[in-house]
Amino acid sequence: GYGGPHAGFMATRESFVRQAAGRVIGISVDVKGDRALRMALQTREQHIRREKATSNICTAQALLANIAAMYAVFHGPHGLRAIAERVHNMARVTEDALTALGFTQANSTYFDTIRLEGAPVAAVRKAAEAAGINFRYLGTAISISFDETTTIDDVRDIVGAFASTKGETGTPIFKSDVSFALKAPQELNRTSQYLTHPVFNSHHSETKMMRYIKSLERKDVGLDTSMIPLGSCTMKLNAVSEMIPVSWAEFSRMHPFAPVEQAKGYAQIFDELEQSLCRITGFAAVSLQPNSGAQGEFAGLMTIRAYHRDRGDAQRNIVLIPSSAHGTNPASATMAGLKVVVTKCDSNGNVELGDLRAKAEQHKASLAALMVTYPSTHGVFEEDIKEICTIIHEHGGQVYMDGANMNAQVGLTSPASIGADVCHLNLHKTFAIPHGGGGPGMGPIAVAKHLAPYLPGHPVVDLKHAKGIPAVSAAPWGSASILLISYGYIRMLGAEGMTNATRYAILNANYLKARLQPHYDVLYANHNGRVAHEMIFDLRPFKRGAGASVDESDVAKRLMDYGFHAPTVSFPVAGTMMIEPTESESKDELDRFCDALIAIRQEIAAVVGGTADAKDNVLKNAPHTAEEVTADTWSHPYTRAQAAYPLPFVKANKFWPSVSRVDNPYGDRNLICACPPIEEYAETV
């Protein structure tokens, strides 16, 4: 895909697991004692206290990690070994044929890559490109890699390209009666078992694999089931028409370091996409390199840091971050070598200007930047945003605007118009790339003219950024193939369509607020009583230290019984729910969601008011599984119908959770660091 998307895996010793970046899945149990998996350790500060954050890494490539896992599930240990042996044999056959022609293969040990010396590089390159083949050229040496897509004809063409420089044909010899021998020291040959878990030894036909994947899909509430109200996530529709080009071979099979003259189609898309994003943000230049929003934050801050250093202001290392800013901001700043100073917000969720001004003055000699989210993570348009930016500029700093909530800006305002200097854009939010359980993501950054020279460069491809910071991604344009999705979104909607999308996103949020405010307190709103594209509902009044009590987790889990994905809970304020409907939802879906929350409010009243049992009620026992509802015995004081079909519309599209209420502390104590023994899974296979 000319650079991605792809997944990166990191392994660590057990002693470092609790400091590892990202998230770790834990084995837990539900209230029935059945096995359940849950997200356990999370080191991002939007999930834990900011001062304890160790990473800004998100699950931006979860979909790709699952694709890689399914590759192993389908082939299993024997299939993977067969693939590996074939790859190595292709390399060995090529080596034998080329050394027979008089060329030197320099790698004494290798798996899939050989290095040829003594060949006329220019002549080989001309012959190879005529055959549609790219090699890696390292001065006077030529490097060739093989994989499972390499065919016998490919090997013949490779040998032919070299042989033609000597006026010969060259003949690779494939032998079927030779036992496998890895060209490596014996101690590097693996003898231990691998992929011993039953899942890697059970699904080796296309039919079985299809059914296995479908069985996992049925465990998830997706947009194909109902709206996903996750606040700060922008779970909008990902139209098929935008995603089709990703599957076209002309885009999907392009190597990230193919000669640029072979990628003119991609170059045109990059140029037009950058121009569009400049127009949307009001900025002068864009880097498409960052692979996620958090990586965009890092790149933007590194760009600001390079700007200050180039001006002789290397001492500017303080970043002011309001408590209403997006979750990853503090760790991104720390990773960029900057120091974080948090500023206060007032009772309406806005940045407290007095505190901001005081801290800007206090740190004026070392102030590097302000990181501000607009609209804020509190779900409101910061009404003093221009003055906020002016304060920072007056004290020598730059303004980094977090673009996580750009879905409420496009076409109506822009980062440049509010006074920002740099922002990142979550293409997997605002510009319709699928989240895929967390990714693939893209977080390009847009900057004002004075910061353009400092945008990320690349060691292989010259991106013409005169004073550019080092690359933040392996590929020069990040996960290039999924940029096609955002390109299609922008081109098909156009300026009017994208502006209308913003209007509907804000309208839908305020419609939810109007319907639900009589039942739940909305924590923050602008002076006119409106919110931006999301809002925070306060559930703390229902949580009591003694007696009957209901918390945000109870409500989130009960929503599953109504067929809805849980909203974002306890972020950015503990004891709350943050809801974002996006522009993708129709009024009837919004009404179903409101009806569900209004019904849940009545269930809360029954618990808090004492008419329902304080512990044995539909909220504390949610979610309810099909196994529980259809069991021979039913001991709860409410009916099975109240548990599973609380409103009439639920019956038409019932989603059954696969596990009951999960024991969270148990999951925190039991992390998956390796595959459990096969015996442990005997009953589930």
Buried (B, 14 or more C-beta within 10 A) or exposed (E): BBBBBBBEEEEEEEEEBBEBBBBBEBBBBBBEEBBBBBEBBBBBBBBBEBEEBBBBBBBBBBBBBBBBEBEBBBBBBEBBBBBBEBBBBBBBBBBBBBEBBEBEBEBEEBBBEBBBBBBBBEBBBBBBBEBEBBBEBEEEBBBBBBEBEBEEEBBBBBBBBBBBBBEBEBEBEEEEEEEEEBBEEEEEEEEEEEBBBBBBBEBBEEEEBEEBBEEEEEEEBEBEBBBBBBBBBBBBEBBEEBBEBBEEEEBEEBBBBEEEEEBEEBEEBBEEBBEBBBEBBBBBBBBBBBBBBBBBBBBBBBBBBBBBBEEEBEEBBBBBBBBBBBBBBBBBBBBBEBEBBBBBBEEBBBBBBEBBBEBBEEBBEBBBBBBBBBBBBBBBBBBBBEBBBEBBBEBBBBBBBBBBBBBBBBBEBBBBEBBBBBBBBBBBBBBBBBBBEBBBBBBBBBBBEEBBBBBBBBEEBEBEBEBBBEBBBBBBBBBBBBBBBBBBBBBEBEEEEBBBBBBBBBBBBBBBBEBBBEBBEBBBBBEEEBBBBBBBBBBBEBBEEEEBBBBBBBBBBBBBBBBBBBBBBBBBBEBBBBBBBBBBBEEEBBBBBBBBBBBBBEBBBBBBEEEBBEEEBBBBBBBBBEEBBEEEEEEBEBEBEBBBBBBEBBEEEBBBBBBBBBBBEBBBEBBBEEBEEEEEBEEEE
